Amino acid sequence: MIVSLGAFPLIPDADEARSWAEQELADPVYRAAEPTWFDRAAQSVLEFVTGLFSGQLPAGAGPLLAIGALVLVAGLVVVALIVWGRPRRVVRSRDGGDLFGEPEGRTAAELRRAAAAAADAARWEDAMVLRLRALARGLSERVIVDPAPGATVHAFARQAAVAFPAEADALAEAADLFDDVRYLRRPGSPDGYARLAALDDRVTAARPVLPDALAGAAS
């Protein structure tokens, strides 16, 4: 009986087995199945985040966590600056709102120009009213005195006198002049306008007395 050798499997020696395995693994099919660097990085991140929630962090994860947090915060700050720009100084004044019980949307500079134009036209009542409004709006823009809606000119004068005690008498006089021409219908005058303009200029150039300074002077 003749038996064909092809009926029995060939058993390679060690060198042949290694060669066959290398040839098999060199097949592109196996290389395509290997994880890429991105797959390995994503797996590492996933394992780290899973460890955070499970309470099982790998050794040395503390410094890595701190560095990651700093990088995250820095990234958020950069994104915020790109989207919203640099933060602006917050101004608490009520510019454009009520002033002495009436709507007034102009800035201090605009009110001063309007007052000067009224004075040039010899409309002294308007010039005096506008100049005192400019004084009040200027202190509001400087966040020193911010008259509440409906506040009277005398209430404003008392508040301003706290920040500028040296001008207390002049502020009270200015409030009287405002009431005279605005409500009592008394005629304005070049002298009255000049006094209001001078007061506005002095207060604009002066530094206010802060509450801490007042407390220190009283002790």
VENQUI-V950624 format. One record per backbone hydrogen bond with DSSP energy under -0.5 kcal/mol. NH is the residue of the N-H (numbers start at 0). CO is the residue of the C=O. Records with the same first field share a line. If there is no record, write none. Layout:
NH=CO / CO
This chain:
2=0
6=3
7=4
11=9
16=12
17=13
18=14
19=15
20=16
21=17
22=18
23=19
24=20
25=21
26=23
29=26
30=26
31=27
32=28
33=29 / 30
39=35
40=36
41=37
42=38
43=39
44=40
45=41
46=42
47=43
48=44
49=45
50=46
51=47
52=48
53=49
54=50
55=50
56=54
60=57
63=59
64=60
65=61
66=62
67=63
68=64
69=65
70=66
71=67
72=68
73=69
74=70
75=71
76=72
77=73
78=74
79=75
80=76
81=77
82=78
83=79
84=79 / 80
91=89
96=93
98=101
101=98
103=96
110=106
111=107
112=108
113=109
114=110
115=111
116=112
117=113
118=114
119=115
120=116
121=118
122=117
123=121
126=122
127=123
128=124
129=125
130=126
131=127
132=128
133=129
134=130
135=131
136=132
137=133
138=134
139=135
140=136
141=137
142=139
143=138
144=138
146=144
150=147
155=151
156=152
157=153
158=154
159=155
160=156
161=157 / 158
162=158
163=159
166=163
167=164
170=166
171=167
172=168
173=169
174=170
175=171
176=172
177=173
178=174
179=175
180=176
181=177
182=178
183=178
185=179
192=188
193=189
194=190
195=191
196=192
197=193
198=194
199=195
200=196
201=197
202=198
203=199
204=200
205=201
208=162
209=207
213=209
214=210
215=211
216=212
217=213
218=214
